[in-house]
Amino acid sequence: MIIKQTDLDDFFLHRFKNGDELAFEKIFRANHSQIVGFCNQFIAEQDKAKSLAQEVFLNLWLNREKIKNINGIKSFLYTFA
């Protein structure tokens, strides 16, 4: 059986929304550097971009129960940033 990446993303997203810290860590590790790079495009200071990315993930964790329907974690993170 072949598992699609979108199925894995949905699996981890579902677990994350239910408070699974390991699922959150997986999401964080898979997306952190990309979010830092995205923030750095606007701020142009690496340390501030890292700090902003940390805030994005912190807010994501703190507001996980409020998250309703999202089509993909990456697009959601970029919107959050």
C-alpha positions, 0 to 999 in steps of 0.5 A: 500500500502506498501512503500519500504525503497529503494523507500523512499530513492529514493524519498528523494534523488530526492528531495535532488538533487533539493535543498530540505533542509528537504530531506537533513536533513533526509539523514543526520539524517539517516546516520550521526552516521554510517559515523562517525563510518566508519571514526573512524575506520580509524582515531581512534579519535572520534572528528576528525571522526565527523569533517570528517563526517561533511565534507562529508555531507557538500561536498554532499550538495555543490555538489548535482547538480553534482550528476548523477546516484547513486544506493543508498545514503548509498553506495554513502556516504561511497564512499564520506567518 
